[in-house]
Amino acid sequence: MTGNRERLLPGWLRRGMLLFLLLAAAVTGSPASAEEAVTGAARALLAKYPSVAPKLQKNLFGAPIYLESFENKGTAEVDMYGVFGHTFHQVKDTLAVPANWCDITSLHINIKACTAKKTGSTWLVTLYSGRKYYQPPGDAYPLKLTFRVVAQQPDYLNVTLQGDQGPLRTKDHRIRLEAVPLDGGKSFVHFSYSYRTGTIATMAIKSYFATVARDKVGFSTVAGPNGNRVLVTGVRGAVERNAVRYYLALECFLDALKTPEKERFERRIGEWYDLTARYPRQLKELEKNEYLANKRREQQNQLTLQGEAALLPGGGKPDEDT
């Protein structure tokens, strides 16, 4: 009976319960409970694959990607599922490194720079969030996210980035990535992105989407005024757009590992623009030459910032066993 009741719960709630069990097991320090929680989370993700597999083959993305989202009481969340054409070993070893997330997230058009800094046993990844045009990081908002490898097992990876405060007084920013191996040297990935808006933030954001951004849409469809299906707008649409941008950045970063290290940055920014250009209504903000020029300048700023962070107490490069 308990198993049947759990299957009736919304997917996002089941995932939240699994994450809670993982964290609780880590806190209690019980090896048995921690192992059971990780095993349960891995099985839950694998169990999700058969149900989304048909949607990965035929969808609006024209790629093995499935997206679902919700908005409730000021919280907007997007869950993306997809298949990466990379071995789980490569996905696990690459995405468990905090510094790599700086090279991933900085492909996003609104991320002006990123730094990864270790203080004690805690990694802090700071995203400098700004406008779509070029901005020095000093003019952007420093979104501070605590990076945590919740689980890194031979057949399961769970990584989270969490921050209390964000731009426009948004709260509880959370990025989560899970992955499990599939046959054929591929990996099944679950990427989740969410944040919460308080009263003041909600008012400001609603004003923004009613004026400047009134034509911006997401990827999901909802019932329109006449009963017809229309693309979602507002905060939910914005969170969907950002989730897709980050998800595509993950793909680009992994793809670029096939090229010589000196050529990876150029490959990442070029491929990211080309992938996002497939969805012009949702994601196009700049012409390609402007995006590439901006990212080259922002990359130099990021290298400078990361170098300065490494000189601060507790700063440094990722440990070999991270």
Buried (B, 14 or more C-beta within 10 A) or exposed (E): EEEEEEEEEEEBEBBBBBBEBBBEBBEEEEEEBBEBBBBBBBBBBBEBBEEBBEBBEEBBBEBBBBBBBBBEEBBBBBBBBBBBEBBBEBBBBBBBBBBBBBBBBBBBBBBBBBBBBBEEEEBBBBBBBBEEEBBBBEEBBBBBBEBBBBBBBEBBBBBBBBBEEBBBBBBBBBBBBBBBBBEEEBBBBBBBBBBBBBEEBBEBBEEBBEEEBEEBBBBBEEEEEEEEEEBBBBBBBBBBBBBBBBBBBBBBBBBBBEEEEEEBBBBBBBBBBEBBEEBEEBBBBBEEEBBBBBBEEBBEBBEEBBEEBBEEEEBBEBEEEB
